[in-house]
């Protein structure tokens, strides 16, 4: 009988607890369901966005392969606008800069690459955009600006790209007729073990002249 009384008391306490808390519990469950549904909708939206961005990016590559500059440029402009934040938008910026270079719009290409550096969400993409921007600066005579851009790079975050930066730095120094500094930059690139064979040719071109032995009297 004591057990029965205890069970009845427990049931009565449970009923009272339910009456006091049922509204907040129902609201909590409803909120959880809404959150789950919202998350699923967001995930589906993101998946659809990536799929559409991928399709447009493929169209852009096909257009570029056919040397259709106008179509390529239009698609490259649409991608970042319609699908911002996707990796395809960042790659499209690189393609857009290339398209502008091909039609001689170096300043337009620089503007696109500067934007790519600011908006890219990965360090490798930032480095690729920055290196291409420095190459354009070299081509357009902005040597000091190119050196400044290299100086702003954090070496700790440039792993895998340091040889490219050193080689470009050497090219900029050569353009400025600062041969000793160019030589040091090329040597630094070679020491990384990641330099291209062309770097050695550039180093040979700026090698210090051999000192002729003094003739005996």
JOCORZI-V976470 format. One line per field, one symbol per residue. phi: phi as a letter, one per 30 degrees, with the letter a starting at -180 (. if undefined). psi: psi as a letter, one per 40 degrees, with the letter a starting at -180 (. if undefined). Layout:
phi = ???
psi = ???
//
This chain:
phi = .dddedddddddddddddddcddddddddddddddddddddddddddddddddddddddddddddchcddddddddddedddbdidddddddddddddddddcicdddddddddddddcdcbdedddddddddddddddcicddddddddddddedccejbddddddddddddddcicddddddddddddddicddeddddddddcddddddddddd
psi = ddddddddddddddddddddeddddddddddddddddddddddddddddddddddddddddddddefgddddddddddddddfieiddddddddddddddddeegdddddddddddddeheidddddddddddddddddeegdddddddddehhddeeheeddddddddddddddefgddddddddddddddeeiidddddddddeihiihhihii.
//
